[in-house]
Structure formats: C-alpha cells, structure tokens
Amino acid sequence: MKPGQYIILRDTSRVDLSEPFSGRSLLLESRRNLATSVPRIDIESLDKGDLGELRRDPQVVSIAPPMPVKLIKPTNSEQVEATNQTGVTWGVKVTNADRSPYTGKGVTVAVLDSGIDSSHEAFRGVELIQQDFTGEGNGDANGHGTHCAGTIFGQVTNGFRFSVAPGIQRALIGKVLDSQGSGSTEQIYRAILWALDQGANVVSMSLGLDFPGLVEYYIKELNYPADLATSVALEGYRANVRLFDKLAALTSARNSIFQGTVIVAAAGNESKRNINKNYELNVAPPAAADGIVSVGALKTAGEPNNALTVADFSNSGPNVSAPGVAIYSAWPGGGYRNLNGTSMATPHVAGIAALWAERLLSSTDRIDVIQLTAKLIGEAKVDRLAAGFDPLDVGAGLVQAPL
C-alpha cells in the first residue's frame, strides 16, 4: 500500500457514447465487446485532480485504494490422525451431500485462499491449476487454503468422505494470502478476474478486509493522528466494499454469454455470543457486498444432528449457513485437522453450489447464475435447527444438496 495509489476497475465492454454509432451498430458493438472482454483491474498513482477526471471515463466502474486483507482465522485448531472409520463427516451428512446423485462432476471451482498442498492424498486425480498472487510462490505454508479445498473436493480416503463435492475434477487455486494469512484487495480482485477468465463456476473466499490493520498502517507508517487514520481508513473500506459490489455485478452480467459464476464468502468470526448473547457483529466484507453469497456457521451437540445452533463466533446476517465447528479436512504435509470458523462453513456452501451447478448442466447444459443462487439460498432448510433460532443469525437456513 502506498499513499496515492488506487485500484481501478474497468469494464472494457462499455462503449464510449461520444463515438458516432447508429443504434444497431452500437448494440452489436456492445454485444461483441461483452463477449470478448473481461473486467480489468489497474493500479495507478493519482492525485485528486486525476480522480475527478478518471470518474468521467465511461469504462471506469469503481475506484478504491488498496486495503489489507486477512484470512478469517479459525477459532480453534486440533490436529487429528487420518480417520480409520468409514462413512461421512457430519457436515457432509446434514447437508445431504452424501444422499445426492451429484458430486460436482464437470464443474470448476476456484478457491482463493492461502494456496494448497498439491501433494496431499486428498487431492489425488484432481487437476489443480495454481496461480500465486502473493509473490511467495505456489504451495501452502499456512494450511487454511488446504483445509478449505479439502472440504470442497477432497477425495474419499480409506472409505471416509469429508468433502461435499468429491467429483470435482478441475480446481483453480488462487493464492491470495501469504504464509501469515495476509494479502491485499488488489490481489483478491485480480484473483477473481483470473478465476472468471479460467472458467470458474463457483468462487470460494474465506477472508475479510482488515480495517484495524489499515488504521494501524496509517498511524505507524505514515504518522497520521488516530482520528485522521480512522477517517481515511473508513473511506477506503467503503470504497472497497463498493468495488466488490461492482465486480460482483459485472460477474453476474457475463451470465448471458458465459457459464454463470457464483461467489461465496465467509461472514466472519468476530461475534462472541459465549460472552454475551447480544455480542453479534454483522457480516464483514467482502461477504457483505451485493451479489456475493455470505455464509454463517452452525454447530451441533452431536448425533443425530437435529438441533443445530449458530456458532458463538459466527457473524449475524448471512444469506445461508453451513457446518462450521469441528470440521475435519486436509492439512499440509499429509495430515488432517479439525477447525472451527465461518471459513470452514464457506467451503461446504461452495461444494453444495457445485452440486447444484452440475444439476443445472445436466438438465439445461448451462449454468445460469440467477438459477444457481436461487437454488443455493431457496433450497436451504431450517428443520434441523434448534427451536427458537434467530433468522438473522442463519439467513435462509442450512444449505441442502440437490436430491
């Protein structure tokens, strides 16, 4: 991050209306541009005068300063041995993924996180297309990305299934967080556009904007007074949320020509209902952006998993919810761990989205993002939730696989 630097989102399909087009040629040109273009991210150093001029450019959709991003850190981590039992994890079971005839075959999923341990047995036979946006190189020295990827498409191991969509054969791994779990919005935006260009049908993100980190940067690195640092950081925060809104809208606009893409993101782990039942924070960006499916976390007291409640840490106001406590999945080095967090709930939803996407492909030969989102949210159920749940905590309810 440097003062005066800005992220610029351009829609290259937009036609300059100052040019002399006829009505028909304008329509044809617009359609041709949309069919061959992808939204573009540029980084430029600008002053206030430049900003005013740039906002008049018909191709400029949104402008925001770069902002730090961090992984939504799990609230607990427990290293476990590879299970020797057969069957499925509770997350696979309660979402009915184990009963679904669909496995995600033919669907491409993008995981934008800390990378992946591509040598792990959980990913054998899966085509992994990796792209590093951090400068560290491919791989996963953090573990977060490997765990999330395992929940989406990890392969059945020793007769035990811990992933929602083990039939996925092609996955895009965008490394946007370094070994410390840190990144920037620039990296996220570029990774989303890369995923679109590579044909992702589902994009999974378990990360959030680091507002306190930005305030600290302005205070410590630029010697801003605390009130000025907070004000500048808040404006940057708002601008980045608006840019996520616009990027999600452009993603949806491509639906008429390309296969649709749904973006799924974690609601955040900042709530503390275990301290005070009213200690609830709202969904954090980028999940809070319009057009992104936000995910809350559920927990269970055990079998038969029929009295699910919202996890104490899960932020309020998600679109849907999924299992997010004691989630068993892959860990770098060939191991496995149980983790808690909305980060763990999000890949469950991404996997369910892949199952619905496969169903759409099998019935209509295309993935319509409006239909896919409607299925993902509209088919969620509340029958497994404990009595007295707050709808604001769980959204439409527990996501369900197509049967």
HUBEL-V583557 format. One line per field, one symbol per residue. phi: phi as a letter, one per 20 degrees, with the letter a starting at -180 (. if undefined). psi: psi as a letter, one per 20 degrees, with the letter a starting at -180 (. if undefined). A space follows every 10 residues. Layout:
phi: ???
psi: ???
//
This chain:
phi: .cgneceded dfefeffffe efgfffffff fffffddcgc dcdcecdfff fffffeffee ebcbfgcfcc fefgebccfc fgfdedobff ffffemffef fdcnfndddd ddbenbefef gfdfnefddd beddnenfob eeogffffff ffcgegclnd dcdecfefdc cedeedcefe ndabfgffff fffffffenf ecddcdbbfe fgffgffffe edmffgffgf ffffffffff ffffgfffff ffffgfddff cdddbffode fbffebgeec dfgeffffff ndeeceddcc epgeldcfcf fgeffenffb cbgbcleeaf cgnnebbecd qffefgffff ffffffffff ffecmbdeff ffffffefef cdfeefgnfe gffdmfpffc ffd
psi: pppiqqppop oiippoiiqn qrgghggggg ggghhjrqqq pqpqpqahhh ggghiiphio hqpqqqqqqq qnpqiqpopq qpqjrrbrrh hhghijhiiq iqjjpipppp oobjaqniiq hijpipoooq ppjhihrrrn ighghggghh hgjqqppkjp pjqhmiipip ppnooipahj kqbrhghggh hghggghjkp hppppmrrpm ghhgghghgh hikqqghggg gghghhgghh ghhgghghgh ghhihigrqq ppppqphqki qmhhgphjmp qrpqqihiqp ipoqprqqrq iaqkljlqrp qhipqqkrgr rrpjplopaq qqjjaqqpqq rihhhghghg ghhhghgggg ghhijqophg gghgggghiq qjhiqqqjqo hhhiciapqp qp.
//
